[in-house]
Amino acid sequence: MNSFKSVLALSCTATAIFGAFKLIGFDDQQIAADDAPVKGVSLNPATEIGLDVALHAIGPITVTAVGAIAKGAQVIGSASGDVKTAPADPSNPVGHALTAAADGELVQVLFR
């Protein structure tokens, strides 16, 4: 189950198809590289190009972990559109983990 409390919501016009609760870049498609700049988290899937989709930009949200993530760890976007533990000096951190998670589990992140 996903939960979020959006402090700031944005929108995008999908330039590619993507799933719900994936990290979306400023090109309005799912990020494809680790530590890429992130505009927000998709709240709905984009089932066709040109579809307007709401994005969660600031506040807590539950997303999928890539690798183990410790509570309080700084996180970045992963190439799969999910989140992972940030390296020592990330270029584009997206927030901090509010819960711990193992690989593939859901983790709550304080986004931005």
C-alpha positions in Angstrom: 0.0 0.0 0.0 1.3 3.4 -0.9 0.8 6.5 1.3 1.8 10.1 0.8 1.1 13.5 2.1 1.8 16.0 -0.6 3.1 19.4 0.4 3.7 20.4 -3.2 2.2 18.6 -6.2 3.3 19.3 -9.8 2.1 17.9 -13.1 3.8 16.6 -16.2 2.8 15.7 -19.7 4.2 12.3 -20.2 6.9 12.0 -23.0 7.1 8.2 -22.4 5.1 5.5 -20.7 5.8 4.9 -17.0 4.3 3.3 -13.9 2.8 4.8 -10.8 5.1 5.8 -7.9 8.2 6.1 -10.2 10.7 9.0 -10.1 10.1 11.3 -13.1 12.8 13.6 -14.5 12.5 17.1 -15.9 12.0 15.5 -19.4 8.7 14.2 -18.1 9.6 10.6 -18.3 10.9 8.0 -15.8 14.6 8.6 -14.8 17.0 6.2 -16.5 20.2 6.7 -14.6 21.3 6.7 -10.9 21.4 10.1 -9.3 19.6 11.8 -12.1 17.7 15.1 -11.4 14.1 14.3 -10.3 11.0 16.5 -10.8 8.7 14.3 -8.7 7.1 10.9 -8.1 4.3 9.9 -10.4 1.0 9.4 -8.5 -0.6 7.5 -11.5 0.8 5.5 -14.4 1.3 7.2 -17.8 -0.4 4.7 -20.1 0.1 6.8 -23.2 2.4 9.6 -24.4 0.8 13.1 -23.9 -1.1 12.0 -20.8 -1.1 14.6 -18.0 0.1 13.0 -14.7 0.2 14.4 -11.1 3.6 14.4 -9.5 4.4 14.4 -5.8 7.2 17.0 -5.3 7.6 17.6 -1.6 6.5 15.6 1.5 6.6 12.0 2.7 5.8 9.2 0.1 6.2 5.5 -0.1 8.3 4.1 -3.0 10.3 0.9 -3.8 13.8 0.5 -2.4 16.7 -0.7 -4.6 19.1 -2.4 -2.3 18.9 -2.1 1.5 18.1 1.4 2.9 18.6 2.3 6.5 16.2 4.6 8.4 17.6 8.2 8.1 19.8 7.4 5.1 20.0 10.0 2.3 18.5 8.6 -0.9 18.8 9.2 -4.6 16.9 8.0 -7.7 17.9 4.7 -9.3 18.0 3.8 -12.9 14.8 1.8 -12.4 12.8 4.9 -11.3 12.9 3.8 -7.6 15.2 5.0 -4.8 18.5 3.7 -3.4 21.0 4.8 -0.7 23.0 7.8 -1.8 26.8 7.6 -2.2 29.0 9.9 -0.1 28.6 13.0 -2.3 25.4 12.7 -4.4 24.7 15.2 -7.1 20.9 14.9 -6.9 19.6 13.6 -3.5 15.8 13.3 -3.4 15.4 13.0 0.4 15.9 10.9 3.5 14.4 7.5 4.4 11.8 7.6 7.2 11.8 3.8 7.4 14.2 1.1 6.8 13.7 -1.4 3.8 15.4 -4.3 2.2 15.8 -4.6 -1.6 12.4 -4.5 -3.3 10.5 -3.5 -0.2 8.5 -0.3 0.2 10.3 2.6 2.0 8.8 5.8 3.2 10.9 8.8 2.0 10.7 12.4 3.1 11.0 13.7 -0.5 13.2 16.8 -1.1 
